[in-house]
Amino acid sequence: MKLKLYNTLTKKIEEFKPLKTDYVRQYDCGPTVYWYAHIGNMWRYVISDLCRRVLEYNGYQVKQVMNITDVGHLTEADLAADTGEDKMAVAAKREKKTPEQIAAFYTRAFFKDTQRLNFLRPQVIPQATKHIKPMIELVKKLEKKGYAYWAGEKYFVFDIDKFKNYGQLSGKNLAELRSGARLEAVPGKKNPFDFALWIKDPKHLMHWDSPWGKGYPGWHLECSAMSMQYLGPTLDIHTGGEDNIFPHHENEIAQSEAATGKKFVRYWLHVRHNLVNGVKMSKSKGNVYLIQDLIDKGYDPLAFRYLCLTVHYQKNLNFTWDSLTSAQRTLNKLQEQVSQWPQGKKSLPRYEKDFLKAINANLDLPQALAVVWDLVKSNSPESEKKATLLQFDRVLGLGLEEYRSKAPSIKVKALVKEREKWRKQKAWQKADEVRQAIEKLGWLVEDTDQGSKLKPV
């Protein structure tokens, strides 16, 4: 039962075959640490984490690298407008801190959120500012091979016309790019989409010495230099959001393959956008949410992880508070169920086979969850169900083994009895007021034929 993935490069589902039989090089485009990562960002990183977990579940040894962009996030639009300011510099001015302080603060915030979501920590987390030397070496190679030139006095850029396979990932061709270019012409650029390798700017908040003057690296350069330093010239799998396909990942391919003459990435995995109530997140709409916002409203961050499992990564995740509430309730039900079952070592091969089939079918996590609930509802011995679910959780990452059902306090138990008294007297309003008081203490009351049952909110 081989693992198959949709490869953005070939536009089809392929059997996954890494360069080495049992070893996988995985690179994930990491955060630009000028602000908090929102739930749309975290949806993408959940998939990156799940990808690694699925690979390891299949027996591969995975070396995962996720970069931290703490300088040089200058987009093509910024370059065209000649703003000379990247997002790190803007954030530093806004918060009256140094770029280093900004980067350190938001890097800690990012990894705090990944812990809340129970991510496996990447083995290597390189920071752009600590890898300027390999970036300069990469530009030197490109210059020597004739792929780089000066656009004016400020921008040392990559000549995309020189790279014959440009557009292989996104499906764009150079003629279409030229005719449909919306970017303002930068004096000296041969093609509006030629991208910056080095920006000469000694007055920038962050700058380094280089053969092209004092300045800082282009955004695209960072990922190529850092990924190849830790994983070699060819990566097995590279993940990112669909918005990274063009121009970021297209430019990564161009500069990497131009420098090495080797295939840069074997499998590209891209995650669709996160929507909120059917529309794209934006600050102007007031629908940008952080993991802390979910926590402040009383949700477990793992409820968001569960919600991500219910949607295939090639479809948009449409976040609503109702869908998160449903995910929270379902997760609570699963946690409670597993915590009540006795420990066991013997698992159930039939369900393990179905689960593996699902996750290996292009990371079909929704189908994998269906297998989970078929197992939960089955008449199999509880100890065997628990052992099997804990195996599945190596992929799901819901922390089922760590979960312990908390006991309600004496006050909560007293309120349940009071509510029962009002219900017997058919004083429904008073009973409902007590129910609300119980919920504020972290418990949901469920009325059954056997009486009232409590579940954590």
Secondary structure as the mmCIF struct_conf table of DSSP 4:
data_model
#
loop_
_struct_conf.conf_type_id
_struct_conf.id
_struct_conf.beg_label_comp_id
_struct_conf.beg_label_asym_id
_struct_conf.beg_label_seq_id
_struct_conf.end_label_comp_id
_struct_conf.end_label_asym_id
_struct_conf.end_label_seq_id
STRN STRN1 LYS A 4 ASN A 7
TURN_TY1_P TURN_TY1_P1 THR A 8 LYS A 11
STRN STRN2 LYS A 12 GLU A 15
BEND BEND1 LEU A 19 LEU A 19
STRN STRN3 LYS A 20 LYS A 20
TURN_TY1_P TURN_TY1_P2 THR A 21 ASP A 22
STRN STRN4 TYR A 23 ASP A 28
STRN STRN5 THR A 32 THR A 32
TURN_TY1_P TURN_TY1_P3 VAL A 33 TYR A 34
BEND BEND2 TRP A 35 TRP A 35
STRN STRN6 HIS A 38 HIS A 38
HELX_RH_AL_P HELX_RH_AL_P1 ILE A 39 TYR A 57
TURN_TY1_P TURN_TY1_P4 ASN A 58 GLY A 59
STRN STRN7 GLN A 61 MET A 66
STRN STRN8 ILE A 68 THR A 69
BEND BEND3 VAL A 71 VAL A 71
HELX_RH_AL_P HELX_RH_AL_P2 GLU A 76 ALA A 81
TURN_TY1_P TURN_TY1_P5 ASP A 82 ASP A 82
HELX_RH_AL_P HELX_RH_AL_P3 LYS A 87 GLU A 95
TURN_TY1_P TURN_TY1_P6 LYS A 96 LYS A 96
BEND BEND4 LYS A 97 LYS A 97
HELX_RH_AL_P HELX_RH_AL_P4 PRO A 99 ARG A 116
TURN_TY1_P TURN_TY1_P7 LEU A 117 ASN A 118
HELX_LH_PP_P HELX_LH_PP_P1 PHE A 119 PRO A 122
BEND BEND5 GLN A 123 GLN A 123
STRN STRN9 VAL A 124 VAL A 124
STRN STRN10 GLN A 127 GLN A 127
HELX_RH_3T_P HELX_RH_3T_P1 ALA A 128 LYS A 130
HELX_RH_AL_P HELX_RH_AL_P5 ILE A 132 LYS A 144
TURN_TY1_P TURN_TY1_P8 LYS A 145 GLY A 146
STRN STRN11 ALA A 148 ALA A 151
TURN_TY1_P TURN_TY1_P9 GLY A 152 LYS A 154
STRN STRN12 TYR A 155 PHE A 158
HELX_RH_3T_P HELX_RH_3T_P2 ILE A 160 LYS A 162
TURN_TY1_P TURN_TY1_P10 LYS A 164 SER A 170
HELX_RH_AL_P HELX_RH_AL_P6 LEU A 174 SER A 179
TURN_TY1_P TURN_TY1_P11 GLY A 180 GLY A 180
BEND BEND6 LEU A 183 LEU A 183
HELX_LH_PP_P HELX_LH_PP_P2 GLU A 184 VAL A 186
TURN_TY1_P TURN_TY1_P12 PRO A 187 GLY A 188
BEND BEND7 LYS A 190 ASN A 191
TURN_TY1_P TURN_TY1_P13 PRO A 192 PHE A 193
STRN STRN13 ALA A 196 LYS A 200
TURN_TY1_P TURN_TY1_P14 PRO A 202 LYS A 203
BEND BEND8 HIS A 204 MET A 206
STRN STRN14 TRP A 208 TRP A 208
TURN_TY1_P TURN_TY1_P15 PRO A 211 TRP A 212
BEND BEND9 LYS A 214 LYS A 214
STRN STRN15 GLY A 215 PRO A 217
HELX_RH_AL_P HELX_RH_AL_P7 TRP A 219 LEU A 231
BEND BEND10 PRO A 233 THR A 234
STRN STRN16 LEU A 235 GLY A 241
HELX_RH_3T_P HELX_RH_3T_P3 GLU A 242 ASN A 244
HELX_RH_PI_P HELX_RH_PI_P1 ILE A 245 HIS A 249
HELX_RH_AL_P HELX_RH_AL_P8 GLU A 250 THR A 260
BEND BEND11 GLY A 261 LYS A 262
STRN STRN17 VAL A 265 VAL A 271
HELX_LH_PP_P HELX_LH_PP_P3 ARG A 272 HIS A 273
STRN STRN18 ASN A 274 VAL A 276
TURN_TY1_P TURN_TY1_P16 ASN A 277 GLY A 278
STRN STRN19 VAL A 279 LYS A 280
HELX_RH_3T_P HELX_RH_3T_P4 LYS A 283 LYS A 285
TURN_TY1_P TURN_TY1_P17 GLY A 286 GLY A 286
STRN STRN20 LEU A 290 LEU A 290
HELX_RH_AL_P HELX_RH_AL_P9 ILE A 291 ASP A 296
TURN_TY1_P TURN_TY1_P18 LYS A 297 GLY A 298
HELX_RH_AL_P HELX_RH_AL_P10 PRO A 301 LEU A 309
TURN_TY1_P TURN_TY1_P19 THR A 310 THR A 310
BEND BEND12 VAL A 311 VAL A 311
TURN_TY1_P TURN_TY1_P20 TYR A 313 GLN A 314
BEND BEND13 LYS A 315 LYS A 315
STRN STRN21 LEU A 317 PHE A 319
HELX_RH_AL_P HELX_RH_AL_P11 TRP A 321 GLN A 340
BEND BEND14 TRP A 341 TRP A 341
HELX_LH_PP_P HELX_LH_PP_P4 PRO A 342 GLN A 343
BEND BEND15 LYS A 345 LYS A 345
HELX_RH_AL_P HELX_RH_AL_P12 PRO A 349 ILE A 359
TURN_TY1_P TURN_TY1_P21 ASN A 360 ASN A 360
STRN STRN22 ALA A 361 ALA A 361
TURN_TY1_P TURN_TY1_P22 ASN A 362 ASN A 362
BEND BEND16 LEU A 363 LEU A 363
HELX_RH_AL_P HELX_RH_AL_P13 LEU A 365 LYS A 377
BEND BEND17 SER A 378 SER A 378
BEND BEND18 SER A 380 SER A 380
HELX_RH_AL_P HELX_RH_AL_P14 GLU A 382 LEU A 396
TURN_TY1_P TURN_TY1_P23 LEU A 400 GLU A 402
HELX_LH_PP_P HELX_LH_PP_P5 SER A 405 SER A 409
HELX_RH_AL_P HELX_RH_AL_P15 ILE A 410 LYS A 424
TURN_TY1_P TURN_TY1_P24 GLN A 425 LYS A 426
HELX_RH_AL_P HELX_RH_AL_P16 TRP A 428 LYS A 440
TURN_TY1_P TURN_TY1_P25 LEU A 441 GLY A 442
STRN STRN23 TRP A 443 THR A 448
TURN_TY1_P TURN_TY1_P26 ASP A 449 GLN A 450
STRN STRN24 GLY A 451 PRO A 456
#
